[in-house]
């Protein structure tokens, strides 16, 4: 009985401590946004690379443009994003996805 209990605890620990995948990023994410041309895809990839190193993926339409205009400059500094092209690509992704996509049902 102790053997099964120990094996169960180990199995639960392994599963609980395994690396979690982020369901809001990755290959399936692009289809839920309004604009996903090359610039938007690059912007989303940069957002995922820089922003999600500190916090979870932020869905663009959860904030207004004015809120993003206040937040983005601060985040660029924290993420040490100095390249204006990267900043413009992230803005492009966010600004073109400010409206919630239509339901796919």
DAHU-V482239 format. One record per helix or strand. SS is the DSSP state (helix for helix, strand for strand). FROM is the first residue (numbers start at 1). TO is the last residue. Records with the same first field share a line. If there is no record, write none. Layout:
SS=FROM-TO  FROM-TO
//
This chain:
helix=2-17  30-32  38-51  60-62  65-78  84-95
//
